[in-house]
Structure formats: C-alpha cells, structure tokens
Amino acid sequence: MNRNPRTDSRTDHALLVAVIVLVVWGLLMVYSATFMIAIHPAFYLQKQMLWAALGFGLLLFFYRLDYRVLRRLALPIMGLAVLLLIAVLVWSQGQETHIWFLGGSVQPSEFAKLAFIIYIAAWLASKGDRIRDITYGLVPFAILLGTVTGLVLMQPDIGTAMLIVATAVSMFFISGAEMVQLLIGFFFAAPILYLVISTSQVAQERLSVFFNLGSDLQGLDLQLANVLSAIRLGGITGRGLGAGTQKLYPPFVHHTDTVLSVIGEELGMLGCLAIIGLFLWVAYRGFVIAYKAPDTFGTLLAFGVTSWIIYQATIHIGGNTATLPFTGITLPFVSYGGSSLVMCLAGAGVLLSISRLGTDRKLGTGATFAFGRRNRRPRLSRSRGGRGTARRR
C-alpha cells in the first residue's frame, strides 16, 4: 500500500468522478423521494450518507491496496460470503424477512456479488488454456456457480442470482471458454431455470405482469403502471427536483428499486439519459482498465466488476421502463440501500486499484479482447505475466 507517484498518476480519475457524481445524485434523489414521507425530512438521507461514508472508506482502502493481494485472499473471501449466506438462512428461520440480516441493515447477497467475482477471477486466471477443457473448465465452473446461486435463490433473491450468473458467465466466456461449453451449460441450466420460475410465485407474478402489463391494475401491475406514469409525466425536462407527486402514492417505495421513476418525473427524459450516459461512461472506463491491467487476474477482475455494475444498472432501468421483467434490483450508486451502495463503492475501489497499477498500453495496440478468435487463440490475452499465464499460440 506504499504510495508511488508514477502508479498513482495512472489512476482512472474519470471513473472516480463519474462514481462521485452518481453517488451525490443518488443522495439528492433519495432526499427528494422521501422528505415528505419520512419521520423527519432528512431521515433517509442521513442514513444513506452514513452508508456512503462507509462506502467511500472502503473505496479508498481497496484503491490503496494492491489488488493482487485479493488473489491470495480469494478463497477466504468466498468462504466468508458462503458462511454469511448460510447464516442468513438460519437467522431467518423461514420467515419472510430472510433476505435481510442484522436487523435489516446488511444484505449478505450484496457482499456475495463482489466476493464471487474475486474468486472466479482468481480461479479462471489459474486455469490458463485448460479453461477450454470441459472437465477442467465447464464442470467445476458450473459447480461453483450452482453452489453460490443456489444459496442466493434460497434467500429467495432471484434477481441477484440471475445477476451473478450473467456476470460469471461473461467472465467465463471472456477468459477463453469455447462456445460449445456455453451451449452445453445453457442446455443443462434451462430446465433448472424453468423449475425455479415454476416454483416461485413471485417470479411467476413478475413474468405475468411483464407479458400482460395493464390487464389487472393491482399489486405489482399497479406499481409498474405508477412508475411508467411518473416517467411519462416528467416529459423532456421534468417537473423539477422535489416536485414529483407519483412518489407519494403508498405503498410504493420509489427511493429503492424504482428510483428511476423519481428521476424521470422530476428531471425528465434528459435526467434519465444523463444517468444512462454516466453508466455508459463507467462501462467504458471499466473496460479500459481491464484492457490495461498488468496481468490476467487484473483483467478478469476489472471485467467482472464492470459487468456486474452495468448489468445491474441495465436490469434496474429495464424493469423501470417495462422493457425487462421487474426484479426489484437497485440502481448502483443511486438507489437507497446501504449494502448495495457500500459494495458498489468497494467494487469501484477495486477498479481504481487495478488502474493505478495498470500498464501504459494504448487502445488498439493489443489483442486483449479478441472476440473474433482466430487460430484458436483465447479471447483474453495471457501474455502479460503473472500466475496462470498461458503460452500464446
């Protein structure tokens, strides 16, 4: 954790600025969405500011930490995540509140997202070219992924489980997995997905609402209608910060999983586009960091963290605009929710650490992301040193 002016100068300040803007914007929207319904106007804002302070503390910690240390700690970090997921099941004793932990203040599945990304990045980096072998690649990967997502599904939290699957599969693919492995994995995963949906009343309700929106205006259908109405009423420029009215209709909680509706009504389409633009910028900077990472582990870790944040933002925006089934997932850095905010900021700190230690490689001068593979080369170049480095073919 020693300071080095040369490496510190490589820090991706553009990413840091985007993250800070998103967090500050989120604090404003949390206040706007809750000042008329809270015990006192700043009740939710004060709580979110405390979580933001903790999150920025973790961001600074991970930024100053050499990210390569996480490779050695990947197994205990993953072990802790699994223990927390098991503990929350025991703690809940079958009650409806078993997603939340320690009085509703911590959600272990949020920690599991980052923990699993760290572990999978270390595991994939250690495999080298053997990742293309079904026995050494697909089978153990499926077991690892199935174990974690199974525990998350038991919370139950289908949205987070699907997010973890999407992120892990993306990392598996970018590390050089064969397309046939993905097809085989999908063949076996499809029946499991069908079983999960068919046995979950919540999942069935959300899919029914998605395919039949407006047919029965009650419950979740009414909530989505309210969300879409708020975005429509905002028009191009919005009604003004704090002037929204749809957020006042109970029992909807617009500062968490439908915060985009508050942005849409009060800041209009321009506000929504600005939010989307910021996440696109985060995606671009995150993938640049992955490209310039000095080793395979760093590239996979940066790619995984970036994918997680962007997938989560996409799912939230899609659910709020009825272009994807509603999942109740928060908008990273913006929505109210301590666990989500803290872990997203921790993930941003990991990205900044990788950028601080990255190379000076210019875009377009390497073949780090070779999606159109030729001569059976892996999509992810492993020619930059570090454990798990594979010989280029």
Beta strands, then each sheet from edge to edge (+ up, - down):
end
